[in-house]
């Protein structure tokens, strides 16, 4: 669709904060149950439960990944150009390929 001056490109827009708050309010009763389950898991020696709880509750922390070259030095990029058909240099060359 083309852009129409004076008309919103995103008519639905961002949902109001009220809807977010309503969702949080509906999920809050489950917090007590989640904490009970977490306590049961920890008492059973399931230490992974605390990690999973925090990852689902607050999100995983950003993981940093470094790309290094050999011996920790800078990474190198090897670009290879493969031979191919000649590149057209004029309009006649282009039209030559199109003609039946």
N, CA, C and O atoms as a printed pandas DataFrame, in Angstrom:
     atom_number atom_name residue_name chain_id  residue_number  x_coord  y_coord  z_coord
0              1         N          UNK        A               1    0.836   -1.187    0.000
1              2        CA          UNK        A               1    0.000    0.000    0.000
2              3         C          UNK        A               1    0.871    1.236    0.000
3              4         O          UNK        A               1    1.858    1.303    0.732
4              5         N          UNK        A               2    0.516    2.216   -0.814
5              6        CA          UNK        A               2    1.297    3.448   -0.814
6              7         C          UNK        A               2    0.999    4.269    0.435
7              8         O          UNK        A               2   -0.053    4.135    1.060
8              9         N          UNK        A               3    1.944    5.108    0.771
9             10        CA          UNK        A               3    1.799    5.983    1.932
10            11         C          UNK        A               3    0.762    7.055    1.629
11            12         O          UNK        A               3    0.820    7.693    0.578
12            13         N          UNK        A               4   -0.180    7.259    2.532
13            14        CA          UNK        A               4   -1.192    8.292    2.376
14            15         C          UNK        A               4   -0.907    9.374    3.403
15            16         O          UNK        A               4   -0.875    9.119    4.607
16            17         N          UNK        A               5   -0.699   10.595    2.900
17            18        CA          UNK        A               5   -0.370   11.707    3.786
18            19         C          UNK        A               5   -1.508   11.939    4.783
19            20         O          UNK        A               5   -2.681   11.976    4.412
20            21         N          UNK        A               6   -1.140   12.094    6.039
21            22        CA          UNK        A               6   -2.115   12.363    7.084
22            23         C          UNK        A               6   -2.771   11.128    7.671
23            24         O          UNK        A               6   -3.598   11.237    8.575
24            25         N          UNK        A               7   -2.410    9.946    7.166
25            26        CA          UNK        A               7   -2.992    8.703    7.677
26            27         C          UNK        A               7   -1.906    7.892    8.373
27            28         O          UNK        A               7   -0.786    7.781    7.875
28            29         N          UNK        A               8   -2.243    7.335    9.509
29            30        CA          UNK        A               8   -1.270    6.554   10.270
30            31         C          UNK        A               8   -0.870    5.304    9.504
31            32         O          UNK        A               8   -1.712    4.625    8.917
32            33         N          UNK        A               9    0.435    5.006    9.514
33            34        CA          UNK        A               9    0.929    3.787    8.885
34            35         C          UNK        A               9    0.720    2.570    9.771
35            36         O          UNK        A               9    0.863    1.431    9.325
36            37         N          UNK        A              10    0.382    2.817   11.023
37            38        CA          UNK        A              10    0.144    1.730   11.966
38            39         C          UNK        A              10   -1.141    2.050   12.736
39            40         O          UNK        A              10   -1.083    2.454   13.897
40            41         N          UNK        A              11   -2.309    1.868   12.088
41            42        CA          UNK        A              11   -3.552    2.303   12.718
42            43         C          UNK        A              11   -3.867    1.599   14.040
43            44         O          UNK        A              11   -4.451    2.205   14.939
44            45         N          UNK        A              12   -3.488    0.335   14.162
45            46        CA          UNK        A              12   -3.749   -0.363   15.423
46            47         C          UNK        A              12   -2.838    0.181   16.517
47            48         O          UNK        A              12   -3.228    0.241   17.683
48            49         N          UNK        A              13   -1.620    0.579   16.137
49            50        CA          UNK        A              13   -0.683    1.168   17.081
50            51         C          UNK        A              13   -0.255    0.223   18.183
51            52         O          UNK        A              13   -0.576   -0.965   18.175
52            53         N          UNK        A              14    0.467    0.773   19.117
53            54        CA          UNK        A              14    0.929    0.003   20.268
54            55         C          UNK        A              14   -0.226   -0.176   21.235
55            56         O          UNK        A              14   -1.007    0.750   21.457
56            57         N          UNK        A              15   -0.337   -1.365   21.810
57            58        CA          UNK        A              15   -1.439   -1.582   22.738
58            59         C          UNK        A              15   -1.223   -0.741   23.992
59            60         O          UNK        A              15   -0.086   -0.529   24.414
60            61         N          UNK        A              16   -2.306   -0.266   24.580
61            62        CA          UNK        A              16   -2.176    0.593   25.763
62            63         C          UNK        A              16   -1.574   -0.156   26.952
63            64         O          UNK        A              16   -1.691   -1.377   27.062
64            65         N          UNK        A              17   -0.942    0.588   27.816
65            66        CA          UNK        A              17   -0.332    0.009   29.020
66            67         C          UNK        A              17   -1.385   -0.671   29.893
67            68         O          UNK        A              17   -1.072   -1.590   30.651
68            69         N          UNK        A              18   -2.619   -0.220   29.784
69            70        CA          UNK        A              18   -3.691   -0.804   30.589
70            71         C          UNK        A              18   -3.809   -2.305   30.309
71            72         O          UNK        A              18   -4.008   -3.097   31.231
72            73         N          UNK        A              19   -3.684   -2.694   29.033
73            74        CA          UNK        A              19   -3.773   -4.112   28.686
74            75         C          UNK        A              19   -2.609   -4.893   29.288
75            76         O          UNK        A              19   -2.792   -6.015   29.760
76            77         N          UNK        A              20   -1.411   -4.305   29.275
77            78        CA          UNK        A              20   -0.256   -4.964   29.882
78            79         C          UNK        A              20   -0.490   -5.180   31.375
79            80         O          UNK        A              20   -0.216   -6.254   31.911
80            81         N          UNK        A              21   -0.998   -4.149   32.033
81            82        CA          UNK        A              21   -1.243   -4.247   33.474
82            83         C          UNK        A              21   -2.294   -5.312   33.771
83            84         O          UNK        A              21   -2.172   -6.053   34.746
84            85         N          UNK        A              22   -3.322   -5.386   32.934
85            86        CA          UNK        A              22   -4.356   -6.404   33.139
86            87         C          UNK        A              22   -3.767   -7.811   33.020
87            88         O          UNK        A              22   -4.114   -8.699   33.798
88            89         N          UNK        A              23   -2.886   -8.009   32.054
89            90        CA          UNK        A              23   -2.256   -9.316   31.886
90            91         C          UNK        A              23   -1.408   -9.665   33.109
91            92         O          UNK        A              23   -1.459  -10.788   33.610
92            93         N          UNK        A              24   -0.634   -8.699   33.580
93            94        CA          UNK        A              24    0.210   -8.926   34.762
94            95         C          UNK        A              24   -0.658   -9.251   35.975
95            96         O          UNK        A              24   -0.328  -10.138   36.763
96            97         N          UNK        A              25   -1.768   -8.529   36.120
97            98        CA          UNK        A              25   -2.672   -8.784   37.248
98            99         C          UNK        A              25   -3.266  -10.189   37.182
99           100         O          UNK        A              25   -3.457  -10.830   38.216
100          101         N          UNK        A              26   -3.560  -10.674   35.963
101          102        CA          UNK        A              26   -4.117  -12.025   35.825
102          103         C          UNK        A              26   -3.072  -13.096   36.115
103          104         O          UNK        A              26   -3.416  -14.177   36.592
104          105         N          UNK        A              27   -1.798  -12.813   35.834
105          106        CA          UNK        A              27   -0.746  -13.802   36.042
106          107         C          UNK        A              27   -0.210  -13.808   37.472
107          108         O          UNK        A              27    0.388  -14.795   37.899
108          109         N          UNK        A              28   -0.414  -12.724   38.214
109          110        CA          UNK        A              28    0.131  -12.593   39.558
110          111         C          UNK        A              28   -0.282  -13.728   40.499
111          112         O          UNK        A              28    0.555  -14.168   41.286
112          113         N          UNK        A              29   -1.523  -14.228   40.466
113          114        CA          UNK        A              29   -1.867  -15.341   41.367
114          115         C          UNK        A              29   -0.987  -16.570   41.154
115          116         O          UNK        A              29   -0.814  -17.372   42.071
116          117         N          UNK        A              30   -0.437  -16.724   39.965
117          118        CA          UNK        A              30    0.422  -17.872   39.697
118          119         C          UNK        A              30    1.797  -17.722   40.349
119          120         O          UNK        A              30    2.532  -18.702   40.477
120          121         N          UNK        A              31    2.149  -16.496   40.763
121          122        CA          UNK        A              31    3.448  -16.276   41.410
122          123         C          UNK        A              31    3.590  -17.135   42.660
123          124         O          UNK        A              31    4.629  -17.758   42.878
124          125         N          UNK        A              32    2.540  -17.167   43.477
125          126        CA          UNK        A              32    2.598  -17.949   44.720
126          127         C          UNK        A              32    2.835  -19.423   44.414
127          128         O          UNK        A              32    3.649  -20.075   45.069
128          129         N          UNK        A              33    2.124  -19.946   43.418
129          130        CA          UNK        A              33    2.282  -21.353   43.040
130          131         C          UNK        A              33    3.686  -21.600   42.491
131          132         O          UNK        A              33    4.297  -22.630   42.775
132          133         N          UNK        A              34    4.193  -20.650   41.702
133          134        CA          UNK        A              34    5.541  -20.801   41.138
134          135         C          UNK        A              34    6.589  -20.844   42.251
135          136         O          UNK        A              34    7.526  -21.640   42.196
136          137         N          UNK        A              35    6.428  -19.988   43.256
137          138        CA          UNK        A              35    7.387  -19.979   44.367
138          139         C          UNK        A              35    7.312  -21.279   45.175
139          140         O          UNK        A              35    8.331  -21.790   45.641
140          141         N          UNK        A              36    6.101  -21.804   45.335
141          142        CA          UNK        A              36    5.958  -23.081   46.050
142          143         C          UNK        A              36    6.670  -24.198   45.288
143          144         O          UNK        A              36    7.402  -24.994   45.877
144          145         N          UNK        A              37    6.450  -24.250   43.976
145          146        CA          UNK        A              37    7.083  -25.275   43.153
146          147         C          UNK        A              37    8.604  -25.121   43.168
147          148         O          UNK        A              37    9.337  -26.109   43.200
148          149         N          UNK        A              38    9.064  -23.876   43.143
149          150        CA          UNK        A              38   10.501  -23.612   43.189
150          151         C          UNK        A              38   11.082  -24.128   44.503
151          152         O          UNK        A              38   12.146  -24.747   44.519
152          153         N          UNK        A              39   10.386  -23.871   45.588
153          154        CA          UNK        A              39   10.848  -24.337   46.899
154          155         C          UNK        A              39   10.912  -25.864   46.943
155          156         O          UNK        A              39   11.879  -26.433   47.449
156          157         N          UNK        A              40    9.883  -26.524   46.414
157          158        CA          UNK        A              40    9.852  -27.992   46.385
158          159         C          UNK        A              40   11.026  -28.521   45.565
159          160         O          UNK        A              40   11.705  -29.462   45.974
160          161         N          UNK        A              41   11.257  -27.914   44.417
161          162        CA          UNK        A              41   12.348  -28.362   43.538
162          163         C          UNK        A              41   13.707  -28.183   44.197
163          164         O          UNK        A              41   14.564  -29.062   44.107
164          165         N          UNK        A              42   13.905  -27.054   44.857
165          166        CA          UNK        A              42   15.193  -26.799   45.507
166          167         C          UNK        A              42   15.424  -27.760   46.675
167          168         O          UNK        A              42   16.544  -28.225   46.887
168          169         N          UNK        A              43   14.367  -28.056   47.428
169          170        CA          UNK        A              43   14.503  -29.010   48.535
170          171         C          UNK        A              43   14.811  -30.411   48.023
171          172         O          UNK        A              43   15.433  -31.213   48.720
172          173         N          UNK        A              44   14.370  -30.701   46.797
173          174        CA          UNK        A              44   14.631  -32.013   46.191
174          175         C          UNK        A              44   16.005  -32.051   45.523
175          176         O          UNK        A              44   16.380  -33.053   44.914
176          177         N          UNK        A              45   16.747  -30.955   45.643
177          178        CA          UNK        A              45   18.095  -30.919   45.077
178          179         C          UNK        A              45   18.140  -30.582   43.594
179          180         O          UNK        A              45   19.178  -30.743   42.951
180          181         N          UNK        A              46   17.044  -30.126   43.057
181          182        CA          UNK        A              46   16.994  -29.765   41.639
182          183         C          UNK        A              46   17.418  -28.299   41.483
183          184         O          UNK        A              46   16.584  -27.401   41.363
184          185         N          UNK        A              47   18.734  -28.086   41.488
185          186        CA          UNK        A              47   19.268  -26.725   41.463
186          187         C          UNK        A              47   18.992  -26.018   40.138
187          188         O          UNK        A              47   18.989  -24.789   40.082
188          189         N          UNK        A              48   18.758  -26.790   39.066
189          190        CA          UNK        A              48   18.472  -26.195   37.764
190          191         C          UNK        A              48   17.178  -25.393   37.796
191          192         O          UNK        A              48   16.968  -24.516   36.958
192          193         N          UNK        A              49   16.313  -25.687   38.758
193          194        CA          UNK        A              49   15.003  -25.034   38.819
194          195         C          UNK        A              49   15.131  -23.531   39.040
195          196         O          UNK        A              49   14.366  -22.751   38.473
196          197         N          UNK        A              50   16.100  -23.121   39.865
197          198        CA          UNK        A              50   16.263  -21.685   40.135
198          199         C          UNK        A              50   16.683  -20.951   38.869
199          200         O          UNK        A              50   16.210  -19.849   38.591
200          201         N          UNK        A              51   17.583  -21.580   38.101
201          202        CA          UNK        A              51   18.024  -20.969   36.843
202          203         C          UNK        A              51   16.846  -20.839   35.881
203          204         O          UNK        A              51   16.630  -19.787   35.280
204          205         N          UNK        A              52   16.093  -21.924   35.746
205          206        CA          UNK        A              52   14.950  -21.911   34.836
206          207         C          UNK        A              52   13.908  -20.891   35.280
207          208         O          UNK        A              52   13.324  -20.193   34.451
208          209         N          UNK        A              53   13.678  -20.805   36.578
209          210        CA          UNK        A              53   12.702  -19.849   37.102
210          211         C          UNK        A              53   13.081  -18.427   36.709
211          212         O          UNK        A              53   12.253  -17.674   36.196
212          213         N          UNK        A              54   14.329  -18.069   36.952
213          214        CA          UNK        A              54   14.757  -16.706   36.642
214          215         C          UNK        A              54   14.774  -16.432   35.141
215          216         O          UNK        A              54   14.464  -15.322   34.709
216          217         N          UNK        A              55   15.135  -17.436   34.348
217          218        CA          UNK        A              55   15.149  -17.236   32.896
218          219         C          UNK        A              55   13.742  -17.004   32.361
219          220         O          UNK        A              55   13.539  -16.159   31.489
220          221         N          UNK        A              56   12.774  -17.747   32.877
221          222        CA          UNK        A              56   11.404  -17.560   32.409
222          223         C          UNK        A              56   10.776  -16.307   33.003
223          224         O          UNK        A              56    9.960  -15.650   32.356
224          225         N          UNK        A              57   11.151  -15.983   34.219
225          226        CA          UNK        A              57   10.532  -14.841   34.896
226          227         C          UNK        A              57   11.095  -13.507   34.407
227          228         O          UNK        A              57   10.347  -12.556   34.181
228          229         N          UNK        A              58   12.408  -13.446   34.246
229          230        CA          UNK        A              58   13.049  -12.170   33.928
230          231         C          UNK        A              58   13.760  -12.168   32.580
231          232         O          UNK        A              58   14.240  -11.120   32.149
232          233         N          UNK        A              59   13.839  -13.302   31.908
233          234        CA          UNK        A              59   14.519  -13.381   30.621
234          235         C          UNK        A              59   15.989  -13.719   30.806
235          236         O          UNK        A              59   16.600  -13.403   31.826
236          237         N          UNK        A              60   16.534  -14.369   29.791
237          238        CA          UNK        A              60   17.949  -14.735   29.848
238          239         C          UNK        A              60   18.801  -13.485   29.689
239          240         O          UNK        A              60   18.420  -12.569   28.959
240          241         N          UNK        A              61   19.946  -13.431   30.359
241          242        CA          UNK        A              61   20.847  -12.305   30.133
242          243         C          UNK        A              61   21.429  -12.388   28.728
243          244         O          UNK        A              61   21.527  -13.468   28.144
244          245         N          UNK        A              62   21.808  -11.245   28.202
245          246        CA          UNK        A              62   22.403  -11.203   26.872
246          247         C          UNK        A              62   23.705  -11.980   26.882
247          248         O          UNK        A              62   24.553  -11.783   27.752
248          249         N          UNK        A              63   23.853  -12.853   25.918
249          250        CA          UNK        A              63   25.062  -13.666   25.834
250          251         C          UNK        A              63   26.009  -13.019   24.832
251          252         O          UNK        A              63   25.627  -12.727   23.699
252          253         N          UNK        A              64   27.225  -12.804   25.254
253          254        CA          UNK        A              64   28.220  -12.178   24.392
254          255         C          UNK        A              64   29.030  -13.271   23.702
255          256         O          UNK        A              64   29.535  -14.189   24.348
256          257         N          UNK        A              65   29.145  -13.159   22.393
257          258        CA          UNK        A              65   29.911  -14.132   21.627
258          259         C          UNK        A              65   30.993  -13.382   20.868
259          260         O          UNK        A              65   30.704  -12.466   20.097
260          261         N          UNK        A              66   32.235  -13.774   21.090
261          262        CA          UNK        A              66   33.356  -13.141   20.397
262          263         C          UNK        A              66   33.789  -13.986   19.228
263          264         O          UNK        A              66   33.874  -15.210   19.328
264          265         N          UNK        A              67   34.061  -13.335   18.125
265          266        CA          UNK        A              67   34.559  -14.016   16.942
266          267         C          UNK        A              67   36.028  -13.633   16.777
267          268         O          UNK        A              67   36.338  -12.509   16.384
268          269         N          UNK        A              68   36.915  -14.551   17.073
269          270        CA          UNK        A              68   38.347  -14.291   16.957
270          271         C          UNK        A              68   38.956  -15.183   15.889
271          272         O          UNK        A              68   38.422  -16.235   15.538
272          273         N          UNK        A              69   40.088  -14.724   15.390
273          274        CA          UNK        A              69   40.839  -15.527   14.442
274          275         C          UNK        A              69   41.745  -16.497   15.170
275          276         O          UNK        A              69   41.606  -16.698   16.376
276          277         N          UNK        A              70   42.678  -17.102   14.441
277          278        CA          UNK        A              70   43.619  -18.034   15.068
278          279         C          UNK        A              70   44.423  -17.359   16.184
279          280         O          UNK        A              70   44.806  -16.196   16.057
280          281         N          UNK        A              71   44.668  -18.064   17.240
281          282        CA          UNK        A              71   45.445  -17.586   18.396
282          283         C          UNK        A              71   44.830  -16.348   19.036
283          284         O          UNK        A              71   45.542  -15.573   19.675
284          285         N          UNK        A              72   43.527  -16.148   18.879
285          286        CA          UNK        A              72   42.870  -15.014   19.518
286          287         C          UNK        A              72   43.056  -13.702   18.788
287          288         O          UNK        A              72   42.604  -12.664   19.269
288          289         N          UNK        A              73   43.702  -13.721   17.653
289          290        CA          UNK        A              73   43.924  -12.500   16.877
290          291         C          UNK        A              73   42.681  -12.096   16.105
291          292         O          UNK        A              73   41.617  -12.695   16.259
292          293         N          UNK        A              74   42.826  -11.072   15.271
293          294        CA          UNK        A              74   41.672  -10.616   14.501
294          295         C          UNK        A              74   41.226  -11.677   13.491
295          296         O          UNK        A              74   42.042  -12.418   12.944
296          297         N          UNK        A              75   39.942  -11.729   13.264
297          298        CA          UNK        A              75   39.393  -12.676   12.293
298          299         C          UNK        A              75   39.634  -12.141   10.888
299          300         O          UNK        A              75   39.545  -10.937   10.646
300          301         N          UNK        A              76   39.935  -13.038    9.979
301          302        CA          UNK        A              76   40.127  -12.630    8.585
302          303         C          UNK        A              76   38.965  -13.153    7.754
303          304         O          UNK        A              76   38.379  -14.195    8.048
304          305         N          UNK        A              77   38.655  -12.409    6.726
305          306        CA          UNK        A              77   37.586  -12.796    5.820
306          307         C          UNK        A              77   38.208  -13.034    4.455
307          308         O          UNK        A              77   38.871  -12.155    3.906
308          309         N          UNK        A              78   37.995  -14.214    3.914
309          310        CA          UNK        A              78   38.543  -14.577    2.614
310          311         C          UNK        A              78   37.425  -14.465    1.583
311          312         O          UNK        A              78   36.463  -15.233    1.615
312          313         N          UNK        A              79   37.556  -13.513    0.675
313          314        CA          UNK        A              79   36.543  -13.307   -0.361
314          315         C          UNK        A              79   37.100  -13.813   -1.677
315          316         O          UNK        A              79   38.176  -13.402   -2.112
316          317         N          UNK        A              80   36.363  -14.700   -2.297
317          318        CA          UNK        A              80   36.791  -15.251   -3.585
318          319         C          UNK        A              80   35.751  -14.904   -4.637
319          320         O          UNK        A              80   34.548  -15.036   -4.413
320          321         N          UNK        A              81   36.235  -14.460   -5.784
321          322        CA          UNK        A              81   35.352  -14.119   -6.890
322          323         C          UNK        A              81   35.460  -15.224   -7.926
323          324         O          UNK        A              81   36.550  -15.535   -8.405
324          325         N          UNK        A              82   34.337  -15.805   -8.263
325          326        CA          UNK        A              82   34.320  -16.875   -9.243
326          327         C          UNK        A              82   34.106  -16.298  -10.640
327          328         O          UNK        A              82   33.370  -15.325  -10.806
328          329         N          UNK        A              83   34.739  -16.888  -11.631
329          330        CA          UNK        A              83   34.533  -16.381  -12.990
330          331         C          UNK        A              83   33.103  -16.659  -13.439
331          332         O          UNK        A              83   32.508  -17.674  -13.076
332          333         N          UNK        A              84   32.578  -15.762  -14.216
333          334        CA          UNK        A              84   31.218  -15.912  -14.714
334          335         C          UNK        A              84   31.103  -15.288  -16.086
335          336         O          UNK        A              84   32.110  -14.937  -16.700
336          337         N          UNK        A              85   29.883  -15.148  -16.569
337          338        CA          UNK        A              85   29.714  -14.528  -17.881
338          339         C          UNK        A              85   30.125  -13.063  -17.828
339          340         O          UNK        A              85   30.115  -12.450  -16.760
340          341         N          UNK        A              86   30.486  -12.504  -18.975
341          342        CA          UNK        A              86   30.895  -11.095  -18.977
342          343         C          UNK        A              86   29.736  -10.189  -18.562
343          344         O          UNK        A              86   28.572  -10.469  -18.845
344          345         N          UNK        A              87   30.081   -9.119  -17.899
345          346        CA          UNK        A              87   29.087   -8.152  -17.454
346          347         C          UNK        A              87   28.767   -7.233  -18.624
347          348         O          UNK        A              87   29.684   -6.715  -19.262
348          349         N          UNK        A              88   27.465   -7.014  -18.928
349          350        CA          UNK        A              88   27.121   -6.121  -20.032
350          351         C          UNK        A              88   27.613   -4.709  -19.742
351          352         O          UNK        A              88   27.496   -4.218  -18.620
352          353         N          UNK        A              89   28.158   -4.070  -20.756
353          354        CA          UNK        A              89   28.691   -2.717  -20.573
354          355         C          UNK        A              89   27.863   -1.670  -21.287
355          356         O          UNK        A              89   28.055   -0.475  -21.064
356          357         N          UNK        A              90   26.936   -2.097  -22.150
357          358        CA          UNK        A              90   26.098   -1.123  -22.849
358          359         C          UNK        A              90   24.676   -1.657  -22.926
359          360         O          UNK        A              90   24.418   -2.827  -22.644
360          361         N          UNK        A              91   23.763   -0.782  -23.311
361          362        CA          UNK        A              91   22.367   -1.175  -23.437
362          363         C          UNK        A              91   22.194   -2.219  -24.536
363          364         O          UNK        A              91   21.333   -3.094  -24.436
364          365         N          UNK        A              92   23.012   -2.126  -25.587
365          366        CA          UNK        A              92   22.935   -3.107  -26.674
366          367         C          UNK        A              92   23.272   -4.508  -26.163
367          368         O          UNK        A              92   22.637   -5.487  -26.556
368          369         N          UNK        A              93   24.269   -4.598  -25.291
369          370        CA          UNK        A              93   24.645   -5.902  -24.739
370          371         C          UNK        A              93   23.495   -6.504  -23.930
371          372         O          UNK        A              93   23.270   -7.714  -23.960
372          373         N          UNK        A              94   22.776   -5.651  -23.211
373          374        CA          UNK        A              94   21.658   -6.118  -22.391
374          375         C          UNK        A              94   20.519   -6.595  -23.282
375          376         O          UNK        A              94   19.962   -7.671  -23.063
376          377         N          UNK        A              95   20.171   -5.792  -24.291
377          378        CA          UNK        A              95   19.069   -6.138  -25.191
378          379         C          UNK        A              95   19.382   -7.379  -26.012
379          380         O          UNK        A              95   18.470   -8.104  -26.410
380          381         N          UNK        A              96   20.639   -7.627  -26.266
381          382        CA          UNK        A              96   21.060   -8.789  -27.043
382          383         C          UNK        A              96   20.631  -10.087  -26.354
383          384         O          UNK        A              96   20.243  -11.049  -27.017
384          385         N          UNK        A              97   20.702  -10.105  -25.023
385          386        CA          UNK        A              97   20.324  -11.299  -24.268
386          387         C          UNK        A              97   18.809  -11.493  -24.216
387          388         O          UNK        A              97   18.339  -12.616  -24.032
388          389         N          UNK        A              98   18.043  -10.416  -24.377
389          390        CA          UNK        A              98   16.590  -10.476  -24.236
390          391         C          UNK        A              98   15.913  -10.899  -25.537
391          392         O          UNK        A              98   14.883  -11.572  -25.497
392          393         N          UNK        A              99   16.457  -10.527  -26.670
393          394        CA          UNK        A              99   15.848  -10.783  -27.984
394          395         C          UNK        A              99   15.677  -12.278  -28.223
395          396         O          UNK        A              99   16.535  -13.073  -27.841
396          397         N          UNK        A             100   14.529  -12.673  -28.878
397          398        CA          UNK        A             100   14.316  -14.098  -29.166
398          399         C          UNK        A             100   15.197  -14.608  -30.293
399          400         O          UNK        A             100   15.129  -15.785  -30.646
